Amino acid sequence: MTCVRLGRVATAIGPFLTLRGPFAKIISAVLVIVLIVSLTFLASRVFTADPINLFVGNSASTETREKARQELGLADPLPVQYLHFLNGLAHGDLGRSYLTGRPVSADLMSRLPATIELGVYALILGFATGVVAGVIAAVNRGRPIDSVIRTLTIGGLSLPQFWIGLMLLWVVFVKMQLLPGPSGRLPIGVTPPETVTGLYVVDALLHGQYDLAAKAARQLVLPVITLSVGVFAPIARLVRSAMVESLESDYIRTATAMGVPTTKIWFAYALKPGLLSVLTIAAGLIGWVLAGSVLVESIFGWPGIGQFALTAIKSSDYPVIQGFVLYVSVVYVVIWAVLEFVYSRVDPRVRAS
């Protein structure tokens, strides 16, 4: 009897296992997101503190606590809570935050521009400096500049991001007093520009508020540098490795003998073969940055999604934790889908498979 049931299950899911093309990828992506969010739902309720204390305090009576639990839907059995969660998720409802009382989706969207502004600038700085440093280290292999760059990349890979941020604050803000401290996106008391994109520097420039744009840019310097180190180090190391191998190739020797300009040989010929491997690690770095570097945002008082999620974890704010994990899952799934699409266009081997 059991074998018959297993056979029926296999027959039912068989067509899905043999699917190919975009439809199968979409189904796989949805299943991955649901699995991750479901595991987070279970972990948040098993391993975190009771959120009822947020509403009634630790000294509340049993009756008061039970009433609050009923109102929040936490008195239901765990499977029932899970079904309610999935039903809300299917209708685009992530629930309401226990801390703010607002819809989780609204809270996340209000903090998303801060994370994007910090992340985009960090990605630009990290990728640009990483590629240039990797090329310089490769063409000067074995020389002092190569040793310096390799030391910097090893430090960037091994040192925790929060330690780098704290050291920058201590040196640049506390000792040298050159840049503002961890006061958020603008100095205390300064009114933000009228929202167009949600990026303060861009919005201030669009409204001609150049002094406000300069203040917002100064607030960005230290957190952007801190976050960009995590991008710079792996990119520089990978570019150097790819360039060293390319510079020893016959076609590079031929181009050099033909008198092709050195800069063109470096960036057009030697760098290009290693860009596919750079794309792979870049996808993970983009997801890491746009998902919100929790500790970096916390250190600099940056009101982004990462800091919001950290506050939710400390307070056992289940809906926010689940919403944050859903956001991170979607970001990574979309980025890897885009990466696969790019691979299929630039690499004939992937396109053929």
C-alpha positions in Angstrom: 0.0 0.0 0.0 2.8 2.4 0.9 4.6 1.6 -2.4 1.4 2.5 -4.3 1.1 5.8 -2.5 4.7 6.6 -3.2 4.2 5.8 -6.8 1.2 8.1 -7.0 3.3 10.9 -5.4 6.1 10.3 -7.9 3.6 10.4 -10.8 2.2 13.7 -9.5 5.5 15.4 -9.1 7.3 13.8 -12.1 6.3 16.5 -14.6 7.7 19.2 -12.4 11.0 17.4 -12.0 11.4 17.2 -15.8 10.5 20.8 -16.5 13.0 22.8 -18.4 13.3 26.5 -19.3 12.1 29.7 -17.6 9.0 28.1 -16.1 11.0 25.5 -14.2 13.4 28.2 -13.0 10.5 30.3 -11.7 9.1 27.3 -9.8 12.5 26.5 -8.3 13.0 30.1 -7.2 9.6 30.3 -5.6 10.2 27.0 -3.7 13.6 28.2 -2.5 12.0 31.4 -1.2 9.1 29.6 0.5 11.5 27.1 2.1 13.8 29.8 3.5 10.9 31.9 4.8 9.3 28.8 6.4 12.6 27.8 8.2 12.8 31.4 9.4 9.2 31.2 10.7 10.0 28.1 12.7 13.4 29.4 14.0 12.0 32.7 15.1 9.3 31.1 17.2 11.5 28.4 18.7 14.8 30.2 19.4 13.7 33.8 20.2 12.2 35.4 23.3 8.5 35.8 23.9 7.4 39.1 22.2 4.5 39.5 24.6 6.8 41.3 27.0 6.9 44.1 24.5 3.3 44.9 25.1 2.5 43.9 28.7 5.9 43.9 30.4 7.6 41.1 32.4 5.4 41.7 35.5 2.0 41.4 33.8 -0.5 38.9 35.1 -1.2 35.6 33.4 -4.7 36.8 32.2 -3.2 40.0 30.6 -0.5 38.0 28.9 -3.0 35.5 27.5 -5.3 38.3 26.2 -2.3 39.9 24.4 -1.3 36.5 23.0 -4.8 36.0 21.6 -4.9 39.5 20.0 -1.5 38.8 18.3 -2.5 35.4 17.1 0.2 33.7 19.1 -2.1 31.6 21.1 -2.9 29.3 18.1 -0.9 26.1 17.6 2.2 26.6 15.5 0.8 24.9 12.4 -2.2 27.2 12.5 0.1 30.2 12.8 2.1 28.9 9.8 -1.0 28.5 7.6 -2.1 32.1 8.6 1.3 33.3 7.7 1.3 31.6 4.3 -2.2 32.9 3.6 -1.1 36.4 4.3 2.1 36.0 2.2 0.0 34.8 -0.7 -2.0 38.0 -0.5 1.0 40.2 -0.2 0.4 40.8 3.5 3.6 40.5 5.7 1.7 41.4 8.9 2.2 44.3 11.2 5.3 45.1 13.2 5.0 44.5 17.0 7.2 47.5 17.6 5.8 50.2 15.2 2.3 48.8 14.7 2.6 49.6 11.0 2.5 47.1 8.1 5.9 45.4 7.7 6.0 46.1 4.0 5.6 49.8 4.6 8.3 49.8 7.2 10.7 47.9 4.9 10.0 50.2 2.0 10.6 53.3 4.1 14.0 52.1 5.0 15.0 50.6 1.6 16.3 53.9 0.1 18.8 54.3 2.9 20.2 50.8 2.3 20.3 51.3 -1.4 22.1 54.7 -1.1 24.7 53.2 1.1 25.0 50.0 -0.9 25.2 51.5 -4.4 28.1 53.9 -3.5 29.9 51.1 -1.6 29.6 48.8 -4.7 30.8 51.4 -7.1 33.8 52.3 -4.9 34.6 48.7 -4.0 34.4 47.4 -7.6 36.4 50.3 -9.1 39.2 50.1 -6.6 39.2 46.3 -6.6 39.6 46.0 -10.4 42.3 48.7 -10.6 44.2 47.3 -7.6 44.0 43.8 -9.0 45.3 44.9 -12.4 48.2 46.9 -10.8 49.1 44.0 -8.6 49.1 41.5 -11.5 51.3 43.6 -13.8 53.7 44.3 -11.0 53.8 40.8 -9.6 56.6 40.2 -7.1 57.3 43.9 -6.6 56.6 46.0 -3.5 53.3 47.4 -4.8 52.1 43.8 -5.3 53.0 42.9 -1.7 51.2 46.0 -0.4 48.0 45.3 -2.4 48.0 41.6 -1.4 48.4 42.6 2.3 45.5 45.0 2.0 43.3 42.3 0.4 44.2 39.8 3.1 43.4 42.3 5.7 40.1 43.2 4.0 39.1 39.5 3.9 40.1 38.7 7.5 39.2 41.8 9.5 35.5 42.0 10.6 33.5 44.8 9.0 32.4 46.1 12.4 36.0 46.4 13.6 37.0 48.4 10.5 34.0 50.7 11.0 34.9 51.2 14.7 38.5 52.0 13.9 37.5 54.5 11.2 35.2 56.2 13.7 37.9 56.3 16.4 40.6 57.7 14.1 38.7 60.0 11.7 35.8 61.1 13.9 37.1 61.0 17.5 40.8 61.8 17.0 41.0 63.8 13.8 37.4 65.2 13.8 37.5 65.3 10.0 34.1 63.6 9.3 30.8 63.4 11.2 30.0 60.5 13.5 27.3 57.9 13.6 24.3 60.2 13.4 22.5 58.7 10.5 21.9 60.0 7.0 22.1 63.7 7.9 23.4 65.7 10.8 21.1 66.0 13.8 18.5 68.7 13.2 18.9 68.9 9.4 15.7 68.5 7.4 15.9 65.9 4.6 15.3 67.0 1.0 11.9 66.5 -0.7 11.7 62.9 -1.7 12.2 62.0 -5.4 14.4 58.9 -5.4 14.8 58.5 -1.7 18.6 59.0 -2.0 19.4 62.1 -0.1 22.4 63.2 -2.1 20.6 62.7 -5.4 17.4 64.4 -4.2 19.3 67.4 -2.8 21.1 67.8 -6.1 17.9 67.6 -8.1 16.4 70.4 -6.0 19.5 72.5 -6.2 20.3 72.2 -2.5 24.0 71.7 -2.9 24.9 72.5 0.7 22.5 69.8 1.9 23.9 67.4 -0.7 27.4 68.0 0.7 26.2 67.3 4.2 24.6 64.1 3.1 27.7 63.0 1.2 29.9 63.6 4.3 27.6 61.3 6.3 28.1 58.6 3.7 31.9 58.7 3.6 32.8 56.4 6.6 30.0 53.8 6.2 30.7 53.6 2.4 34.4 53.1 3.0 33.7 50.4 5.6 31.2 48.5 3.4 33.3 48.9 0.3 36.3 47.1 1.9 34.2 43.9 1.9 33.8 44.4 -1.9 37.3 45.6 -2.7 39.2 42.7 -1.1 37.7 39.7 -2.9 37.5 41.5 -6.3 41.1 42.7 -6.2 42.3 39.2 -5.2 40.3 37.5 -8.0 41.3 40.0 -10.6 44.9 39.6 -9.8 44.8 35.8 -10.1 42.9 36.0 -13.4 45.3 38.7 -14.8 48.5 36.8 -13.8 47.3 33.8 -15.8 46.2 35.9 -18.7 49.5 37.9 -18.9 51.4 34.6 -19.4 49.3 33.7 -22.4 50.6 33.6 -26.0 48.1 36.1 -27.3 49.3 38.7 -24.8 52.9 38.2 -25.9 51.8 38.6 -29.5 49.9 41.8 -28.7 52.9 43.2 -26.9 55.2 42.3 -29.9 52.8 44.0 -32.3 53.1 47.3 -30.3 49.5 47.4 -28.9 49.4 50.0 -26.1 50.1 48.7 -22.7 46.8 50.0 -21.1 44.8 48.3 -23.9 46.6 45.0 -23.3 45.8 45.2 -19.6 42.2 46.2 -19.6 41.0 45.0 -23.0 42.9 41.7 -23.5 44.3 40.4 -20.2 41.3 41.4 -18.0 38.5 40.2 -20.2 39.0 36.4 -19.8 38.7 36.7 -16.0 35.5 38.8 -16.0 33.3 35.7 -15.9 34.7 34.6 -12.6 34.5 38.2 -11.3 30.8 38.2 -12.3 30.2 35.2 -10.1 31.6 36.6 -6.9 30.2 40.0 -7.8 26.7 38.6 -7.7 27.1 37.4 -4.1 28.7 40.8 -3.1 25.8 42.7 -4.6 23.3 40.6 -2.7 25.3 41.0 0.5 25.4 44.8 0.2 21.8 45.4 -1.0 20.4 43.0 1.6 21.8 45.4 4.2 25.0 45.0 6.1 23.4 44.7 9.6 26.5 45.5 11.7 27.7 48.4 9.5 24.3 50.1 9.6 24.1 49.5 13.3 27.6 51.0 14.0 26.9 54.2 12.0 23.3 54.6 13.1 22.2 54.2 9.5 18.4 53.8 9.3 18.4 51.1 6.7 16.9 47.6 6.5 19.8 46.0 8.2 19.5 48.1 11.4 15.7 47.6 11.3 16.2 43.8 11.2 18.7 43.9 14.0 16.2 45.8 16.2 13.5 43.3 15.3 15.7 40.3 16.2 16.5 41.9 19.6 12.8 42.5 20.2 11.5 39.2 18.8 9.4 41.1 16.3 8.4 38.0 14.3 6.7 39.8 11.3 9.6 42.1 10.7 12.1 39.2 10.9 10.1 37.2 8.4 9.7 40.2 6.1 13.4 40.9 6.2 14.3 37.3 5.3 11.8 37.3 2.5 13.4 40.5 1.1 16.9 39.0 1.4 15.7 35.8 -0.3 14.1 37.6 -3.2 17.2 39.8 -3.7 19.5 36.8 -3.9 17.2 34.8 -6.1 16.8 37.7 -8.6 20.5 38.4 -8.6 21.5 34.8 -9.4 18.7 34.6 -12.0 20.2 37.7 -13.7 23.7 36.3 -13.4 22.6 33.1 -15.1 21.0 35.1 -17.9 24.2 37.1 -18.4 26.2 33.9 -18.4 24.0 32.5 -21.1 24.7 35.5 -23.3 28.5 35.9 -22.8 29.5 32.2 -22.4 28.7 29.9 -25.3 29.2 26.8 -23.1 26.4 27.8 -20.8 24.1 28.8 -23.7 24.7 25.4 -25.3 23.7 23.5 -22.2 
